[in-house]
Amino acid sequence: MTIPPKVQARRDELTAMLRMSVDMRAQIEAEIIRTENRIDVCRAELAGLDLADAAYAEQAPAEDWAPFDVTDRPARATQGSVKPTIERMIVEAESAGVTLEEIISLTEFKPNTVRGTLWKICLEGLATKRGRRWFLVEKEALQQLDQAAE
């Protein structure tokens, strides 16, 4: 059975449109990542945080980044577990403090999730950033964390 020329032409046209939309989606998703990183930097600056490493805001996704491949992505964290985990890590680090990279590597939480959570913790007055390290603000904050956990 042969396909009529008009049907084949329409099929080819739709295939081309689909390929173009997939390419555009990859470009749009890459721009979204860059924009989200810039927003994180702006929020941190507005909160008065010292950003020793704001260069990530201009980073583009890796060249081999595929928009539909989710096998490399870490699993989603259990709802309500991120903030208490990060708070506890800051408390346990005591005077040594903890870096963003240490939190990400130990918990396997997504970088933007950790950044946003640290920003919220900072706004609540429980932690502060000095250089690249996050520290507990005061001993009373530990009591607040224990009361919130109960």
N, C-alpha and C positions, 0 to 999 in steps of 0.2 A: 504494500500500500504506500503510495507516494503522498507526501504532504503538499498541499496546495501552496504555490509561491507566496500568496498573501499571508497565509498562516505561518510559513517559515520565516518570512520577513518580520512579522510581529514577534515571533519567538526569539529571533536574533536581537531585535530591539529591546525586548524585556530582559534578556540575558545580559546585554551590555549595560542596561540601567542598574541591574542588580549588582554587577561587578563594581560599577562606579559608586554605588551606595555603600558597599563594603569598604572600599578604599576611603571614602569620606568619613565613615564611622571611625576607622582607625585614627585618622587625623584629628577628628573631633575629640576622641577619648584622650589622645596625647595632650591636646590643648587643655582639656579639663584637669588633667593631672598637674600640669604646670600652673594653672590658675589656682587650684586648691592649695598648692605649695606657697604661692604668693600670698594668698589669703592668710595662711598660717603665720607667715612672717609678719604681715601687717597686724594681725591680732596680738602677736607676741610683743611687737613694738609698742602698740597702744597700751598693753598691760605693763610696759616699762621693763620688759625682760631684756637681758643682755644676750644678743644673738651673735655668738662667736662664729657660727657656721650657717649663714643665711644663703649660701651659694646654692643649696639644693633647690631653691625656688626657680632657678633658671634651667635646671636639669630636664632634659627630655627623656622619655622612656628609651630603653635600649633599642637598637636598630632591629633586633630580632624579636621584638615584642609583638605578640599576636593578640588581637583583640578578643578572640573567642576561646583561647586556650586557658583554661582555669586550673590545669593540673599543677602548676607551680605555686599557686596562691595558697597561703596558709588557711586552715579552716577558720571559720568564724568563731570568735570567742563566745563563751557562754554569757548570755545576757546578765548584766549586773556584776560580772566578775572582774572587769578591767580596772575600774577605779580603786576598789579595795586592794587589789593585788599591787598596783603601782604605789598606793599610799603605804602599804606594808613594807614594800621594798625601800622606800625613802626612809621610813622609821628604822628599819633594821640596818641600813647603811650608816646610821648615826653621823659622826663627824666626818667620815670619808665621803659621804654623798654618793650619788649614783648618776651615771650619764644616760642620755637617751638611748645610745647604742647598747649599753649594758641591759637596760630594761627590755629592749626589743629582742636581743639575743637570748636572754634568759626566759622570756615569756612567749616569744614568737607571736606577739601581738603585731598588728600592722602598724607601720611607722606613723601614719596620719592619726590613727587611733591613739597612740601613745602621746604624740604631740598635743592633740586636742585635750586629752585627759590631764596632762601636766599643766596645760594652760588653765583648765578649770580648777585644779587643785591650787594653783598659784593665786587665782582670783579669790578663792575661798580663804586665803591667808594661811594655808597649812604648809606650804612649801615655797622655797625661793630658789632662784637660779643664780649661781655664782660661777662665772666662766662657763664651762660646759657641764657642770655638775649641779644636781638638784639636792637641796638640803631641807631638813625639817625646820620649820620656823621657830617653834618653841615647845617646851615640854607639855604645855597645856594641850597642844594639838594632839599629842598621843592619847590623852584622856578623851578628847572628842572622837577620835577614831575608834577607841574601845567602846564608847557609849553608842556610837552609830552601828557598830557591829552587833551589839546586843539586841 
